[in-house]
């Protein structure tokens, strides 16, 4: 929120994670104030999970340029919130280390520089969980210690909220109605 108002749209970044993907997209597409930004890996994963129909008729921007001119939309006031959901361990590590070498990491950096709050749903927040593959099989996931640490470190960043699951994501987003 800027100056107590909720003007502007929500920039929703999707990374190459299958974990939480369907839930995150369903939450995002339940709103009419969301612009989608897909990493190259996200495009692949959305296809693998056969979720492309959820993004039909939505504003979708893809990772196609090295300079990410779209990032200027944050300093220009177009967006009131950046959401990265789901966020891969790679994206979270880039955020924590200050790397800006992709669409999603550049948008995260620009949001921070512009005072736009960020809401991140990392895939790695608990020591063990279950996930569903594109074919529908359940698999056990055990994040590495370094990935869990990056999620913890990200939660300490100013204007960044890290949520642990899609339910918490939905509750937090309700503030931006």
C-alpha positions in Angstrom: 0.0 0.0 0.0 1.2 3.5 -0.9 0.1 6.3 1.3 -2.7 4.1 2.7 -4.3 3.5 -0.7 -4.5 0.4 -2.9 -4.3 2.1 -6.3 -2.8 0.2 -9.1 -2.6 -3.5 -10.2 -0.9 -6.6 -8.9 2.1 -7.9 -10.8 2.1 -11.7 -10.3 5.3 -13.6 -11.2 5.2 -17.3 -11.8 8.5 -19.2 -11.7 9.2 -22.8 -12.8 7.8 -24.6 -9.8 5.1 -27.2 -10.0 4.6 -27.2 -6.3 1.7 -24.9 -5.3 1.3 -23.9 -9.0 -2.3 -24.8 -9.5 -3.4 -23.3 -6.2 -1.5 -20.1 -6.8 -2.9 -19.7 -10.3 -6.4 -20.3 -9.1 -6.0 -17.6 -6.5 -4.5 -15.2 -9.0 -7.2 -15.8 -11.6 -10.0 -15.2 -9.1 -9.0 -11.5 -9.3 -9.4 -9.0 -12.1 -6.5 -6.8 -11.1 -3.6 -9.1 -11.9 -1.0 -8.9 -14.7 1.0 -12.2 -15.1 4.8 -12.3 -15.6 6.1 -15.8 -16.6 9.7 -16.9 -16.4 10.9 -19.1 -19.2 10.7 -22.1 -16.9 7.2 -21.1 -15.8 6.0 -21.3 -19.4 7.3 -24.9 -19.6 5.8 -25.9 -16.2 2.4 -24.3 -16.9 2.2 -26.4 -20.1 3.4 -29.6 -18.3 0.7 -29.2 -15.7 -1.8 -28.3 -18.4 -2.9 -25.1 -16.7 -2.6 -22.7 -19.7 -6.3 -22.3 -19.9 -6.3 -20.5 -16.6 -4.2 -17.7 -18.2 -6.3 -17.4 -21.4 -7.7 -13.9 -21.8 -5.3 -12.6 -19.1 -2.5 -10.0 -19.4 0.6 -12.2 -19.7 4.1 -10.9 -20.1 7.0 -13.3 -20.9 10.7 -13.4 -20.3 11.8 -12.4 -23.8 14.3 -9.5 -23.4 17.6 -9.1 -21.5 16.9 -5.6 -20.2 13.4 -6.1 -18.8 11.9 -2.8 -19.8 8.7 -3.8 -18.0 10.4 -3.2 -14.7 9.9 0.5 -15.1 6.2 0.0 -14.4 7.0 -0.2 -10.7 8.7 3.2 -10.4 5.9 4.6 -12.5 3.2 3.5 -10.0 1.4 1.0 -12.2 1.7 -1.8 -9.5 0.8 -1.7 -5.9 2.0 -5.2 -5.1 4.4 -7.8 -6.5 3.5 -11.4 -5.9 5.9 -14.3 -6.7 3.9 -17.5 -6.4 5.1 -20.1 -6.6 8.8 -19.1 -6.2 11.5 -21.7 -6.9 14.5 -22.1 -4.7 16.5 -20.6 -7.6 14.4 -17.4 -7.6 14.4 -17.1 -3.8 18.2 -17.5 -3.8 18.5 -14.7 -6.4 16.3 -12.4 -4.4 18.4 -13.0 -1.2 21.7 -12.5 -3.0 20.5 -9.4 -4.9 20.8 -10.9 -8.4 18.7 -9.4 -11.2 19.4 -11.5 -14.2 15.9 -12.6 -15.3 12.4 -11.2 -15.6 11.3 -12.3 -12.2 14.5 -11.4 -10.3 14.6 -8.0 -12.0 11.0 -7.3 -11.2 11.6 -8.2 -7.5 14.6 -5.9 -7.4 12.7 -3.0 -9.1 9.7 -3.5 -6.8 12.0 -3.1 -3.8 13.7 0.0 -5.2 10.3 1.5 -5.9 8.8 0.8 -2.5 6.3 -1.7 -3.8 5.7 -4.5 -1.3 6.3 -8.1 -2.3 4.5 -11.2 -1.3 6.4 -14.5 -1.9 5.3 -18.1 -1.7 8.5 -20.1 -1.8 8.3 -23.8 -2.6 10.8 -24.5 0.2 9.5 -23.4 3.6 9.3 -26.7 5.6 11.8 -29.6 6.0 9.6 -32.1 4.3 6.3 -32.0 2.3 4.4 -33.7 -0.5 3.9 -32.4 -4.0 2.1 -33.6 -7.1 3.8 -34.3 -10.4 2.3 -33.3 -13.8 1.1 -36.9 -14.1 -0.7 -36.6 -10.8 1.7 -38.7 -8.7 2.4 -37.6 -5.1 6.1 -37.3 -4.3 7.9 -36.5 -1.1 10.1 -33.3 -1.2 12.9 -32.6 1.2 14.3 -29.1 0.6 18.0 -28.6 1.1 19.1 -26.7 4.2 20.4 -23.8 2.0 17.0 -23.4 0.4 15.2 -23.3 3.7 17.8 -20.7 4.9 17.2 -18.5 1.9 13.4 -18.6 2.5 14.1 -17.6 6.2 16.4 -14.8 5.1 14.0 -13.5 2.5 11.3 -13.1 5.3 13.6 -10.6 7.0 13.7 -8.2 4.0 11.9 -4.9 4.3 8.5 -4.8 2.5 8.7 -8.5 1.8 6.2 -11.0 3.2 6.9 -14.7 2.9 4.0 -17.0 3.2 4.1 -20.8 3.8 1.2 -22.1 1.7 -1.6 -21.1 -0.7 -4.1 -20.6 2.2 -1.9 -18.0 3.8 -1.3 -16.4 0.4 -5.0 -16.0 -0.1 -5.6 -14.6 3.4 -2.8 -12.0 2.9 -4.0 -11.0 -0.6 -7.5 -10.3 0.9 -5.9 -7.0 2.2 -5.5 -5.9 -1.4 -9.1 -6.1 -2.5 
